[in-house]
Amino acid sequence: MWGMLGIVVATTAIAWAEVPGLLRRKRIKELWAFSIMLGVGFGLCLAWSFHVKLPTPTDWISFVYRPFGEAMNRWLK
């Protein structure tokens, strides 16, 4: 509960500090990129605080390259 509240407060503080400057300078593309990255980070932090098992980047890399590695092993034998 406290972890979730801390994440919400931190995310709100970051957005409160950054968004007005981006709007004032009319940096719409940067605002979109910032919002997407902040949203993804917020979601991942919330999932982590609820102890959800999240895949690591190594899992994705292994999933993509495993068939290639197995094919190379068969070819080199």
Sequence and secondary structure as in RCSB ss.txt:
>XXXX:A:sequence
MWGMLGIVVATTAIAWAEVPGLLRRKRIKELWAFSIMLGVGFGLCLAWSFHVKLPTPTDWISFVYRPFGEAMNRW
LK
>XXXX:A:secstr
 HHHHHHHHHHHHHHHHHHHHHHHTT HHHHHHHHHHHHHHHHHHHHHHTT     HHHHHHHHHHHHHHHHHHH
H 
